[in-house]
Amino acid sequence: MNLFLLRHGLAVDRSKPGFKKDADRPLTPKGKQRLWRVAEAMEEMELEFDVILTSPFVRSAQTAEIIAEAFEIRKKLATTEHLTPNGNPKLLLEQINQLDPAPKGVLLVGHEPYLSQLIGLLVAGNTNALIDLKKGALCKLEIETLRCGRCATLAWLLSPKQMLLMV
């Protein structure tokens, strides 16, 4: 399985009035524009996803919707509480393993530091890896058997700047 992890795009600042909860902060217009270009880069790379799972937080859901629309796979998009900042990686992996048919390509859209910790867990077996996914960054993990612990190989990790150079 190829597991792709995408951090949401640029969002409205926490200090901006009108957003009482962190979960309600949307993408900025610049964030949306950059994500469309990130989606173009992803298409150039000929990536394929059987399913897109996203945090229900507005900025992540908007990010996932842009990718799903660009790839014309809106029906393959689902939200999961297991990708919120306080989500449970073990339950997320169980959810992925329960997908039928078993997917070959899964895109996860979420937040930091959760995504970096998930990468560390799957690649090194712990959450101590010093990885910092910038907003709009994309990581690819190659996995034979998905489980909670060391089971993945880090194929690549692209910053949003690198991705924007592709288009």
Secondary structure, DSSP 8 states (H G I E B T S, - for coil): -EEEEEE---B--TTSTT--SGGG--B-HHHHHHHHHHHHHHHHTT---SEEEE-SSHHHHHHHHHHHHHTT-GGGEEE-GGGSTT--HHHHHHHHHT-SS--SEEEEEE-TTHHHHHHHHHHHSSS-------TT-EEEEEESS--SSS-EEEEEEE-HHHHHTT-
